[in-house]
Amino acid sequence: MLPPVAAGGTAISIRVPRLADAGLDALQAAGMFDAAGRGVLDEAIVRRANVLVSGAAGAGKTTLLAAMLGAAPAHERIITIEDVAELRIDHPHHVRLEARQPNLEGAGGVGLARLVREALRMRPDRLIVGECRGDEVRELLSALNTGHDGGAGTVHANGLHDVPARLEALGALAGLDDSSLARQVASAIDLVLHVERRTDGIRSIAGAGRPVIDPTGRLAIEEVPWGSG
């Protein structure tokens, strides 16, 4: 960032990707989840549950998702779609797709929503959107509701029960009203995991839930037992 945008002088921010891929064993040893939580994750991977990982920026959403995908069977084709390719997966059958920004004339852009549609032609066993932040949420939910199980995505949210509000905001960008979004999410997503970065610097899964439709027809998250606590 250069002045005058950077009021105090030139500011440089460098984001360095993790050099080593952290698997589920390493995350468990680091305190992200306990043995009981590991059992929930292993079961979700085996039964090909559709998973949504929520949390604040830097909470460990991408790290957790990459570790879970690395535990998928080796014969499955994993296709990841991201604005910036950050998902590093220790898996032999990983196809990485990255969005492209338009040029100065506004041409040549390839957005996440289009990449999701195109990826469906590549016979994915697990379709992953690295971070839902716009109308691509509609394409992901549509795919997960039409036989593409084992999929996943991440979304920014402050807490487990803030996920519905965040998804409603994204749904509005995609032209979905609250009722339509609630039906889509409740049908498509099997498990929501919320990740937090604690004050001691340890990243952990703070809770888990499943999407439900409340009596008013809107989306809600029903907490499910998580970990030994």
N, C-alpha and C positions, 0 to 999 in steps of 0.2 A: 504494500500500500504506500502510495507516494503523497506528499503534501500537495494540495491542502486537505485531501481526504484523510490522511494520517496527520492529525493536528500536531502531534509531538515530534514529527519527523518520520523518515522512512521506516516502515515496519515490515519485517519478513517473517512469515510463518511457514515452517517446513513440517509436513506430515510424513513420517517415515513408516512404511509398512512393517509389520512384524516379520523378522527374518526367519523365525522358526514357527512352523505350524503347531498350534496347541491342540492336542486331542482331548477327548473327554477325560482320560486318566489324569492328564496334566491339570485340567481345570478343576477336577475334584480335589486333587492334592493342593491346589491353590486356594481352596475354600469357596469356590463358586457354588457348589452344592454338596450335600452329604450323600451317604450311600442310598438312603431312601429316595432322594431326589434323582440320583443316577438311575435308579430302577424305573422311575417315571419316564426319563429321557430314553432309556433303552427300549422301553415298551412302545413309545411313540415312534421310534425309528423302525422297529420291527413291523408294527401294524400299519405303517405308512400313513400316519396321521398328518393332516395339514396343520402346520404350526405357524403362529404369528408371534414374533419376539418384539417386545416393546421396551422402551427405556429412553433415558436422556442421551444426549450426544456424549460419546466416550464411555458409556456405561458397560460396554462389552457385548452389544447385540450381535455385531458381525462375528466376533470371536466365538461366541456360543453357537451361532448358526453354522459356522464353518466346521466346528468340531463335531456337531451332530451329523452334518452331511458327510464328513469324512468317515463316519461309522456305517454309512449305507453300504449295502452289498456291492461288490466290485463290478458286477455285470450291469448295474443300472446306469443309465445315462443321465447325468445331472447337467442342466442348463441354467446358468445364472445370468441375470440381466441387471445391470447396474448403470448409474450415471457415470461413476468412476469405478473401474474394476478393482475392488478391494478384497473380495472374498477369495482367500487362499485356502484351497481344499486339498487335503491329502487323499486323493481319489484318482484312480486310473482313467475314469471316463467322465471328464469334466469339460464342458464347452462353455467358454466365457464370452458373453456379448456385452458390449459397452455402447451407450448412447453417443450420438455425435451431435455437437452443437452446430447450428447453421453458420454459414460464412458471413462476411460483412454485408453481402447483398441479401441476406436472409434466406438463402437457398442451401440445400444439402443436409439439412438437419434430419436426424433419425431419433425420434423420441422413444421413451420406455414403452409407451402403450403400443406403438407399432412393433417394437422388438418382441413383446409378449405374443402378439398375433403371429408374427413370423416364426417364433420359436415353436409354436404348436405344430408346425409342419415338419419339425425335426425329430419327431417321436421322442419327446422327453419322458423319462421315467420319473423325474422329479424336476418340477419347474419352480425356479426361485427368483423372486424380485428382491434385490438387495435392500432397497428402501423405498417404500411407498410414500410419495409426496405429492401426487397429482392424479390425473385421470387414469393412470395405469392401474389404479386399484380396481377399477371396473373390469379391466381385461383379466387381471389375476383372479378375481372372484368368479368371473365367468368361466375361466379355465378350470378352477378347482371345483366348480359345480357341474362340470360336464365330463366327469370320469378321470380327471388328472389328479390322482391322490399322491401323497408324499410330498406335496409342495410346501412352500414356506415364503415368508417375507418378514420384513422388519418395519416398525413404525415408531416415530418419536412420541412419547407420552410420559407424563410425570409420575403416573401410578397406574396400577392395574385397572382401577375404575375410571381412569381418564381416557382409556383406549376408545370407548364408544364415541366420546365427543370428538376425538381426533379423526376417527374413521368417518363420522358424519361430515366433518369439514372436508375431507378428501372426497367423499361421495358427492358432495355438492359441486365440487369442481368437475366431476364426471357426469353431472346431470342426474344423479340419483337422489330421490327424496329420502327422508329418514326411515320411512316404513320399508321402502324397497331395499335400502341398504341393510336394514336389520335382517330381512329375510335372506338376503344374499350371504351375509357374514355368518349367520347362525347355521346355514346349510353348508357353507364352504370350510369354515375353520373349526378344527377339533380341539385345539389347545392353544392357549395364550400364555406365554411366559414373560414375566416382567423382570428386567435386570436393573440393578442399582449399583452405583459406585459409592461405597460407604466412606465415612469420614476418615477411616484408617487406610483408605486407598484400595481395599479389597473389593473386587467386583463379585456380586453374588446374585442368585435368582431369589428375588424377594417374595414372589408368589406366583401362583398359577391359577388359571380359570378357564371357563369355556363360555362362548357367546350364547346368550339366550335372548328371547324377545320378552320384554316386560309387558305388564297389562295394558299399557298405553300403545303398544305396537312398536316401541323403539328398542334399540339395541342396549343390552346390559351385559355385564360380565359376572358370572356366578363362580365364586371361588371354589377350587377343588383342593383336597388335601395335598400339601407339598412338604417334602422332606420329613425329618423326624420330629420337627417342632409343630 
